[in-house]
Amino acid sequence: MLEKKSISSKVLLSVIIPTRNRSAYLVNLLDSLAEQDNVLFEWEVLVIDNASTDETKLIVEEKIKSLNIDINYFYEKELGLHRGRHRGAKEANGKYVAYLDDDMLISDNWLRSAGEYLIKSKVKAFCGKILPKWEAKPEEWLLKVCTNRTFGLLTLLNLGEKISPIAPGNVFGGNCFIEKKLIFELGGFNPDGMPSDLKFFRGDGESGFFEKFANAGYKAFYFPKAMAYHIIPKNRMTEKYLCKRAYLQGFSHSFSTIRRDHGLIKNDSFSLEFRKKYIMKFLEDFSQTNHEIILFGAGKHTEKFIELIKNNENLKNCIIFDDNNKLKKLDDIDIIKPTNNHLIKNIILSSDVRTMQTAMLARCQEVWGNDINTINIYEGTNLLYDSSGNLPSELAMKLTKAEQKGFEEHQNAVNNDPKLLKWVLKKDYF
């Protein structure tokens, strides 16, 4: 460990950067931290080197000497992004921690805006907007998917310009701010960012933490002024890369499912009341138009929302399609034929089968075209800012199949390895 420049009990925010073998990106992130405007509170930077074999340590040593900010270096030999996040929290002096991915850059007022929001609002956790910074010109289809949208496969988060509550599944670990003590009180992060030879030990990372966060009664928020940029290299601008990410997401989904089946995750962390707020507003916004609304139901809350809609006299233009919870695999999704004289403009998706989300949107596109508004009851977030509806339908189906493949492989691996099952069911991963 390199010596710290200073230790202060008055540190408000500790910026934690877990990193592994990406020194070329890390150097630019440290430079952007040194260029922050008008920061009027105590803060520090912690670089957690997760067993890098490149020049990471040398780069940080040089930046400690050359930059006029408090940078601290720690070496963490145990592999996994969660290890870096936990080590950073243990070493941090701040009341709050901010996690940044090592391939990010930040806006000039990122630190000042985030600090002011923490002091003023006293929130327990929030995440900032994440925009793409392309290293090469993206193809038109990818640009359409990512412009002013949220796209999890590239870690992009854009929910507009207003501060708003955010669902646990929509919080990314990069550009994320948390009151430090809660990391330890809630059991920390689940496994994430594992090397390829340890892929079956992958978990649901920050999503698992924010499930526990929500179950404890806390709310996370989206704060767009704390804006970061995620660097997207050319090799990530391909269907092959996106399918690989979707495949690994299947592992995460399997991990969550197993823990839920064993009672380690509550089934409804994101409250029905919170979902109602978004859904009813969405319905009423469009109830006076000439467009009809379909409730595409596949989730356990479908009947509750059908009752809400039937009992609301303002919702005259709503058609209810209830599949009676039959959607269990991709082949079960039927294409709904549009009826004569019906202009279907608004789709509501209700699914507890997360691998169905992209596929359901793709099938809706096939029938009604791309010009539809959607809301996802599972996440409770208006998908006007979600990229899924802009995905080419063929790619959407490829991504769904890749995620299903990862899910099934992880399920099989856990079923055949008692040690792996024991890992998945650990209480925490500190």
C-alpha positions as CSV (number, residue, x, y, z in Angstrom):
1,M,0.0,0.0,0.0
2,L,1.3,3.5,-0.8
3,E,1.2,6.1,1.9
4,K,-1.9,8.3,2.2
5,K,-1.4,12.0,1.6
6,S,-3.9,12.8,4.4
7,I,-6.5,11.4,6.7
8,S,-9.4,13.5,7.8
9,S,-12.4,12.7,9.9
10,K,-14.2,15.5,8.0
11,V,-14.1,13.8,4.7
12,L,-17.6,13.9,3.1
13,L,-17.0,11.7,0.1
14,S,-14.6,9.0,-0.8
15,V,-14.4,8.3,-4.6
16,I,-13.6,4.6,-5.1
17,I,-12.2,3.2,-8.4
18,P,-11.9,-0.6,-8.5
19,T,-9.6,-1.4,-11.4
20,R,-7.9,-4.3,-13.1
21,N,-5.5,-4.0,-16.1
22,R,-6.9,-0.9,-17.5
23,S,-4.3,1.7,-16.7
24,A,-4.7,3.5,-20.0
25,Y,-8.3,4.4,-19.0
26,L,-7.5,4.9,-15.4
27,V,-5.0,7.7,-16.0
28,N,-7.7,9.7,-17.9
29,L,-10.2,9.3,-15.1
30,L,-7.7,10.5,-12.5
31,D,-7.0,13.5,-14.6
32,S,-10.7,14.3,-14.9
33,L,-11.0,14.1,-11.1
34,A,-8.2,16.6,-10.7
35,E,-10.1,19.0,-13.0
36,Q,-13.2,19.3,-10.8
37,D,-14.6,22.8,-10.4
38,N,-15.2,24.6,-7.0
39,V,-15.3,21.7,-4.6
40,L,-15.9,23.1,-1.2
41,F,-15.9,20.0,0.9
42,E,-13.3,17.4,1.9
43,W,-13.0,14.4,-0.4
44,E,-10.5,11.7,-1.4
45,V,-9.8,9.2,-4.1
46,L,-9.1,5.5,-3.5
47,V,-7.8,3.3,-6.3
48,I,-8.3,-0.4,-5.6
49,D,-6.0,-2.4,-7.8
50,N,-7.6,-5.8,-8.2
51,A,-4.4,-7.8,-8.9
52,S,-3.5,-6.0,-12.1
53,T,-0.5,-7.2,-14.1
54,D,-0.1,-4.0,-16.2
55,E,1.3,-0.6,-15.1
56,T,-1.6,0.4,-12.8
57,K,0.6,0.8,-9.7
58,L,3.2,2.9,-11.5
59,I,0.5,5.1,-13.1
60,V,-1.1,5.8,-9.7
61,E,2.3,6.5,-8.1
62,E,3.0,9.1,-10.7
63,K,-0.5,10.7,-10.3
64,I,-0.1,10.8,-6.5
65,K,3.0,13.0,-7.1
66,S,1.7,15.1,-10.0
67,L,-2.0,15.8,-9.2
68,N,-3.1,18.1,-6.4
69,I,-5.8,15.8,-5.1
70,D,-5.8,13.2,-2.3
71,I,-5.2,9.9,-4.1
72,N,-4.6,6.6,-2.2
73,Y,-3.6,3.2,-3.7
74,F,-4.6,-0.2,-2.3
75,Y,-3.8,-3.6,-3.8
76,E,-6.5,-6.3,-3.5
77,K,-5.4,-9.8,-4.4
78,E,-8.8,-11.5,-4.2
79,L,-10.4,-11.3,-7.7
80,G,-13.9,-9.9,-8.3
81,L,-15.4,-6.4,-8.6
82,H,-17.2,-6.9,-5.4
83,R,-13.8,-7.4,-3.6
84,G,-12.6,-4.0,-4.9
85,R,-15.8,-2.3,-3.9
86,H,-15.7,-3.8,-0.4
87,R,-12.0,-3.0,0.1
88,G,-12.6,0.6,-1.0
89,A,-15.5,0.9,1.6
90,K,-13.3,-0.5,4.3
91,E,-10.4,1.9,3.6
92,A,-12.6,5.0,2.9
93,N,-12.7,7.9,5.4
94,G,-15.8,9.6,3.9
95,K,-19.4,9.5,5.2
96,Y,-20.4,8.6,1.7
97,V,-18.7,6.6,-1.0
98,A,-18.9,7.2,-4.8
99,Y,-18.1,4.3,-7.1
100,L,-16.7,4.9,-10.5
101,D,-15.8,2.4,-13.2
102,D,-12.2,2.8,-14.4
103,D,-13.3,3.4,-18.0
104,M,-15.3,6.4,-17.1
105,L,-14.8,10.2,-17.3
106,I,-16.7,12.7,-15.4
107,S,-18.2,16.2,-16.0
108,D,-16.4,19.2,-14.6
109,N,-19.1,19.8,-11.9
110,W,-19.7,16.1,-11.1
111,L,-18.1,16.3,-7.6
112,R,-19.5,19.7,-6.6
113,S,-23.1,18.8,-7.8
114,A,-23.0,15.4,-6.0
115,G,-21.7,16.8,-2.8
116,E,-24.2,19.6,-2.7
117,Y,-27.0,17.1,-3.3
118,L,-25.8,14.8,-0.5
119,I,-25.6,17.7,1.9
120,K,-28.9,19.2,1.0
121,S,-31.0,16.1,0.5
122,K,-29.5,13.6,3.0
123,V,-30.4,10.8,0.7
124,K,-29.0,7.3,1.4
125,A,-28.1,6.5,-2.2
126,F,-28.3,7.9,-5.7
127,C,-26.9,7.4,-9.1
128,G,-25.9,9.9,-11.8
129,K,-26.5,10.1,-15.5
130,I,-24.2,8.0,-17.6
131,L,-23.7,9.0,-21.3
132,P,-21.6,7.2,-24.0
133,K,-18.2,8.5,-25.1
134,W,-17.6,6.6,-28.3
135,E,-14.0,5.7,-29.3
136,A,-15.2,5.2,-32.9
137,K,-18.3,6.2,-34.9
138,P,-21.1,3.8,-34.0
139,E,-23.5,2.3,-36.6
140,E,-26.8,4.0,-36.9
141,W,-28.8,1.2,-35.2
142,L,-26.5,1.5,-32.1
143,L,-26.6,5.2,-32.1
144,K,-30.4,5.1,-32.1
145,V,-30.4,2.6,-29.3
146,C,-28.2,4.7,-27.1
147,T,-29.1,8.3,-27.8
148,N,-31.0,9.8,-24.8
149,R,-31.7,6.3,-23.6
150,T,-30.8,3.8,-20.9
151,F,-28.9,0.7,-22.1
152,G,-27.7,-1.7,-19.5
153,L,-25.5,-3.8,-21.8
154,L,-23.3,-0.7,-22.3
155,T,-23.8,0.7,-18.8
156,L,-25.6,3.8,-20.0
157,L,-28.2,5.5,-17.8
158,N,-30.4,8.4,-19.0
159,L,-33.8,9.0,-17.3
160,G,-34.1,12.6,-18.4
161,E,-33.3,15.8,-16.5
162,K,-35.4,15.5,-13.4
163,I,-34.4,14.0,-10.0
164,S,-36.6,10.9,-9.5
165,P,-36.7,7.6,-7.5
166,I,-35.1,4.7,-9.3
167,A,-35.8,1.0,-9.1
168,P,-33.1,-1.3,-7.6
169,G,-32.5,-3.0,-11.0
170,N,-31.8,0.2,-12.7
171,V,-28.9,1.3,-10.5
172,F,-25.5,0.7,-12.0
173,G,-22.4,0.3,-9.8
174,G,-20.5,2.9,-11.8
175,N,-21.4,6.5,-10.9
176,C,-23.2,5.3,-7.8
177,F,-23.2,7.1,-4.4
178,I,-24.0,5.3,-1.1
179,E,-23.9,6.2,2.6
180,K,-20.9,4.1,3.6
181,K,-22.3,2.5,6.8
182,L,-25.2,1.0,4.8
183,I,-22.8,-1.1,2.8
184,F,-21.8,-3.0,5.9
185,E,-25.2,-2.9,7.6
186,L,-26.9,-4.5,4.6
187,G,-24.3,-7.1,3.8
188,G,-22.5,-5.5,0.9
189,F,-22.3,-6.3,-2.8
190,N,-22.9,-9.7,-4.3
191,P,-20.2,-11.2,-6.6
192,D,-19.6,-9.4,-9.9
193,G,-16.8,-8.8,-12.5
194,M,-15.3,-12.3,-12.2
195,P,-12.6,-13.5,-14.6
196,S,-13.8,-15.8,-17.3
197,D,-12.4,-18.9,-15.6
198,L,-14.5,-18.1,-12.6
199,K,-17.6,-17.1,-14.5
200,F,-19.9,-19.5,-12.5
201,F,-19.1,-17.6,-9.4
202,R,-20.5,-14.4,-10.9
203,G,-23.6,-13.0,-9.1
204,D,-25.9,-10.0,-9.3
205,G,-23.4,-7.4,-8.0
206,E,-25.0,-4.0,-7.2
207,S,-28.5,-5.2,-8.1
208,G,-28.2,-7.6,-5.2
209,F,-27.1,-4.8,-2.9
210,F,-29.9,-2.5,-3.9
211,E,-32.5,-5.3,-3.5
212,K,-31.4,-5.5,0.2
213,F,-31.4,-1.7,0.3
214,A,-35.0,-1.5,-0.9
215,N,-36.0,-4.4,1.4
216,A,-34.7,-2.4,4.3
217,G,-37.1,0.5,3.5
218,Y,-34.7,2.8,1.7
219,K,-35.1,4.6,-1.6
220,A,-32.5,5.3,-4.2
221,F,-32.7,8.3,-6.5
222,Y,-31.6,9.3,-10.0
223,F,-29.6,12.6,-9.9
224,P,-28.8,13.7,-13.5
225,K,-26.4,16.5,-12.6
226,A,-23.8,14.0,-11.4
227,M,-23.0,13.1,-15.0
228,A,-20.3,10.6,-16.1
229,Y,-19.3,9.3,-19.5
230,H,-18.7,5.7,-20.2
231,I,-16.0,5.1,-22.8
232,I,-17.2,2.6,-25.4
233,P,-14.4,1.1,-27.5
234,K,-15.0,-0.2,-31.0
235,N,-14.9,-3.8,-29.9
236,R,-18.0,-3.2,-27.8
237,M,-20.1,-1.8,-30.6
238,T,-21.0,-5.2,-32.0
239,E,-23.8,-7.7,-31.7
240,K,-21.2,-10.3,-30.6
241,Y,-20.2,-8.2,-27.6
242,L,-23.8,-7.3,-26.6
243,C,-24.7,-11.0,-26.8
244,K,-21.8,-11.9,-24.6
245,R,-23.0,-9.3,-22.0
246,A,-26.5,-10.7,-22.3
247,Y,-25.2,-14.2,-21.8
248,L,-23.4,-13.2,-18.6
249,Q,-26.5,-11.4,-17.5
250,G,-28.2,-14.8,-17.6
251,F,-25.7,-15.9,-14.9
252,S,-26.7,-13.0,-12.8
253,H,-30.4,-13.7,-13.2
254,S,-29.8,-17.3,-12.3
255,F,-27.9,-16.3,-9.2
256,S,-30.8,-14.0,-8.1
257,T,-33.4,-16.7,-8.8
258,I,-31.6,-19.3,-6.7
259,R,-31.2,-16.9,-3.8
260,R,-34.8,-15.9,-4.0
261,D,-36.0,-19.5,-4.2
262,H,-34.0,-20.2,-1.0
263,G,-35.6,-17.2,0.8
264,L,-32.6,-14.9,0.7
265,I,-34.4,-12.3,-1.4
266,K,-37.9,-11.0,-0.7
267,N,-40.1,-11.4,-3.7
268,D,-41.4,-7.8,-3.9
269,S,-38.6,-5.4,-2.9
270,F,-39.9,-2.7,-5.2
271,S,-43.2,-1.9,-3.7
272,L,-46.5,-2.2,-5.5
273,E,-47.4,1.3,-4.4
274,F,-44.4,2.7,-6.1
275,R,-45.2,0.9,-9.3
276,K,-48.8,2.1,-9.2
277,K,-47.6,5.7,-9.2
278,Y,-45.8,5.3,-12.5
279,I,-48.3,3.1,-14.2
280,M,-51.5,5.0,-13.3
281,K,-49.8,8.3,-14.3
282,F,-48.8,6.7,-17.6
283,L,-52.3,5.4,-18.2
284,E,-54.0,8.7,-17.4
285,D,-51.6,10.7,-19.5
286,F,-52.8,8.8,-22.6
287,S,-56.4,8.1,-21.5
288,Q,-57.7,11.2,-23.4
289,T,-56.0,10.3,-26.7
290,N,-57.5,8.3,-29.5
291,H,-54.9,5.6,-29.0
292,E,-55.8,2.5,-27.2
293,I,-53.7,1.0,-24.4
294,I,-52.9,-2.7,-24.0
295,L,-51.8,-4.3,-20.7
296,F,-49.6,-7.1,-21.7
297,G,-49.6,-9.2,-18.6
298,A,-47.2,-11.9,-17.5
299,G,-46.4,-11.0,-13.9
300,K,-47.8,-11.8,-10.5
301,H,-49.3,-8.3,-10.2
302,T,-51.3,-8.4,-13.4
303,E,-54.6,-9.1,-11.8
304,K,-54.1,-6.2,-9.3
305,F,-53.5,-3.8,-12.2
306,I,-56.4,-5.1,-14.2
307,E,-58.6,-4.3,-11.2
308,L,-57.1,-0.8,-10.9
309,I,-57.8,-0.1,-14.5
310,K,-61.4,-1.4,-14.5
311,N,-62.2,0.7,-11.5
312,N,-60.9,4.0,-13.0
313,E,-63.5,5.7,-15.1
314,N,-60.9,7.9,-16.8
315,L,-59.2,4.9,-18.5
316,K,-61.7,4.3,-21.3
317,N,-59.1,3.4,-24.0
318,C,-57.5,0.5,-22.3
319,I,-57.6,-3.0,-23.7
320,I,-56.4,-5.8,-21.3
321,F,-54.5,-8.7,-22.6
322,D,-53.9,-11.2,-19.8
323,D,-51.9,-14.3,-20.8
324,N,-52.8,-15.9,-17.4
325,N,-49.1,-16.1,-16.4
326,K,-48.3,-18.6,-19.2
327,L,-45.1,-16.9,-20.4
328,K,-42.3,-19.2,-19.0
329,K,-40.1,-19.4,-22.1
330,L,-39.4,-17.6,-25.3
331,D,-41.6,-19.8,-27.5
332,D,-44.7,-19.1,-25.3
333,I,-44.9,-15.4,-26.5
334,D,-47.8,-15.2,-29.0
335,I,-48.0,-12.3,-31.4
336,I,-51.1,-10.4,-30.7
337,K,-52.9,-9.5,-34.0
338,P,-54.1,-5.9,-34.1
339,T,-57.9,-5.6,-34.4
340,N,-59.6,-3.6,-37.1
341,N,-59.8,0.2,-36.5
342,H,-57.6,-0.1,-33.4
343,L,-54.6,2.2,-33.3
344,I,-52.4,0.6,-30.6
345,K,-50.0,3.2,-29.3
346,N,-49.3,2.3,-25.7
347,I,-48.1,-1.0,-24.4
348,I,-47.7,-2.0,-20.7
349,L,-45.5,-4.9,-20.0
350,S,-45.9,-6.9,-16.8
351,S,-43.4,-9.7,-16.3
352,D,-41.6,-11.3,-13.5
353,V,-39.6,-13.3,-16.0
354,R,-36.8,-10.9,-16.7
355,T,-35.5,-12.7,-19.7
356,M,-38.9,-12.0,-21.3
357,Q,-38.7,-8.2,-21.2
358,T,-36.6,-7.7,-24.4
359,A,-38.4,-10.4,-26.3
360,M,-41.9,-9.0,-25.4
361,L,-40.8,-5.6,-26.7
362,A,-39.5,-7.2,-29.9
363,R,-42.8,-9.0,-30.5
364,C,-44.7,-5.8,-29.9
365,Q,-42.5,-4.1,-32.5
366,E,-43.2,-6.8,-35.0
367,V,-47.0,-6.3,-34.7
368,W,-47.3,-2.6,-34.0
369,G,-44.0,-1.1,-35.2
370,N,-41.5,0.9,-33.3
371,D,-43.6,3.9,-32.6
372,I,-45.1,2.7,-29.3
373,N,-44.8,3.9,-25.8
374,T,-44.1,1.3,-23.2
375,I,-43.9,0.9,-19.4
376,N,-42.5,-2.0,-17.6
377,I,-44.3,-3.0,-14.4
378,Y,-41.4,-5.2,-13.2
379,E,-39.1,-2.2,-12.9
380,G,-41.7,0.5,-12.5
381,T,-39.9,2.9,-14.8
382,N,-41.3,4.6,-17.9
383,L,-39.5,3.0,-20.8
384,L,-39.7,6.3,-22.8
385,Y,-36.0,6.4,-21.8
386,D,-35.3,2.7,-22.2
387,S,-33.3,1.5,-25.2
388,S,-35.1,-1.9,-25.5
389,G,-37.9,-0.6,-27.6
390,N,-35.3,0.7,-30.1
391,L,-33.4,-2.5,-30.6
392,P,-33.8,-4.2,-34.0
393,S,-36.2,-7.0,-33.4
394,E,-33.7,-9.7,-34.7
395,L,-31.0,-8.5,-32.3
396,A,-33.5,-8.3,-29.4
397,M,-34.3,-12.0,-29.9
398,K,-30.6,-12.9,-30.1
399,L,-30.0,-11.1,-26.8
400,T,-32.9,-12.8,-25.1
401,K,-31.6,-16.2,-26.3
402,A,-28.1,-15.4,-25.1
403,E,-29.4,-14.5,-21.7
404,Q,-31.5,-17.6,-21.5
405,K,-28.4,-19.7,-22.5
406,G,-26.4,-18.1,-19.6
407,F,-29.3,-18.6,-17.2
408,E,-29.6,-22.3,-18.1
409,E,-25.8,-23.0,-18.0
410,H,-25.5,-21.4,-14.5
411,Q,-28.6,-23.3,-13.2
412,N,-27.1,-26.6,-14.4
413,A,-23.7,-25.8,-12.9
414,V,-25.2,-25.0,-9.5
415,N,-27.4,-28.0,-9.6
416,N,-24.4,-30.3,-10.2
417,D,-21.9,-28.6,-7.8
418,P,-22.7,-28.4,-4.0
419,K,-19.7,-26.1,-3.5
420,L,-21.1,-23.7,-6.1
421,L,-24.5,-23.8,-4.5
422,K,-22.9,-23.0,-1.1
423,W,-21.2,-20.0,-2.7
424,V,-24.5,-18.7,-4.2
425,L,-26.2,-19.0,-0.9
426,K,-23.6,-17.2,1.2
427,K,-24.9,-14.6,3.6
428,D,-22.4,-12.0,2.4
429,Y,-19.3,-11.7,0.3
430,F,-17.0,-9.5,2.3
